[in-house]
Structure formats: C-alpha cells, structure tokens
C-alpha cells in the first residue's frame, strides 16, 4: 500500500513538472513550481500518514480487545465451580392402600 501511494505522489509531481515545462518562459518560475510541488507532496504525505496511523490504531484496539476477551474467558473457566450437582433423591415407596370393609348394604334410590 505504501509503495502505491509513493508511486502516485511521484506521478503527480511528474505531472506538475510537465505542466510547468509546457508554459511560457515568463510563467515558469522554477522555485515557485518546486515550492508548490513540495507543499502538495507534504500535504498528501501527511494525509497518508494520518490514515495509516488510524488504521494501525484500529487494528491495535481490535487485537487488544480480542486478547482481553480471551484472558477473561480463561479466568472464568478456571474459576468455574468444579462441584457437580447432587443426585436426585430416591423416591419413597408407595404406601399400601388400606381396604375398608364394606359393611353398608345397598338400597335402591327409588
């Protein structure tokens, strides 16, 4: 990426030199042209450095977040309670059903 940006800046500088060489003799002021080129190159270089620093900073924040998350997950796994749940209690046996003696006699309803 840095190479392509350098080539681009060099091609822009070459373009300005060519444009300056095509002008009239009185319009050519070599010092002014070089100064304008240097200013443009410095401006674009500063912009490129700013963009690159922002990208690096963002990548660094992402990596730091990933590492912090992995550390927290590892700690949580180590501190996890190692005891298992107690087993379910055994159900008691069903009591025997007591049968009552049927001492009443059946009478018709009507």
N, C-alpha and C positions, 0 to 999 in steps of 0.2 A: 504494500500500500504506500509506503514511504517512497519507494522508487518511482511509482507512477506520479505521485504528487510532485516530485523533483523534476521529472520529465515535463510535466505540464507547466511548471513555473519556467523552466528553461525555454520551452516553446513559446510561451507568452513573451519572454524577454527578447527572443529572436524576432518575433512578430513586431515588437515595438522598434527594434533596431532597423528592420527592413522598412517599416513605415517612415522612420526618421530619415533613412537614406534616400527615399523617393521624393522628399520635399525639396523645395528650392534652397539655394545656397544661403539666403538670408534667414530662412526659417530654421535652419539647422544650428542648433546651439548644443554642441556635444555635452557640455557639462549639465545643461538643463535636462537633456534627454536621459543621461545616466542617473541623475538625481531622481527623476520621475520613475525610472525603472527600479532603482534601488528601493524607493518608497513602496512601490507596488509589491515587489518581491518580499520586503519585510512585512508588509501588511498581510499578505497571503500566507507567509510562513508562520506568523503569529496566530493566524486563524487556524491553520492546520495543527499547530502545537496545542492550541486550546481544545480542539475537537479530539485530538489523540489523548490528551490528559483526561478529558471527560470520559472517554471510552475505557481507559485504563482504570480510572476510579470506579466506574460502574462494575467492571469485571472484578475488581478487588472486593467491593462490597458484596457481590453475589457469592464469591468464594468464601469470604469471612462468614456470611450467613449460613452457608452450607456446612462449614466446619463447626460452627457453634451449634447448629441443629444436631449434627452427628454426635457431638460431645454430650449434649443434653439427653439424647436418646440412649447413649451408652450408660450414662449415670442412672437413668431411670430403670434400665434393665438390671443393673447391679443392685439397686436398692429395692427391687421388687420383692414383695413378701414371698418367701420360699415355702411357707406352710401351705399345705393343701386344705381343702375344705374337709370338715369332719364328715364321716359317712352318715347316711340317713339312718335314723333309729329303726330298730326292728319293730314291726307291727305286733301288737299283742294278739294272742289267740282269741278267737271269738268265744264268748261265753256260751255255755249250753243253754238252750231255750227250755224253760220250765213249762211243762204242760199242766194246765189246771184240770181238775176233774170237773166234768160237765154234769152237774147234779140237777140242773133245771130241766124240766120236761118241756117239750114244745107244745104250744097251744095254737089252734087256728086263730087268725086275725078276725075273721067274721063269725 
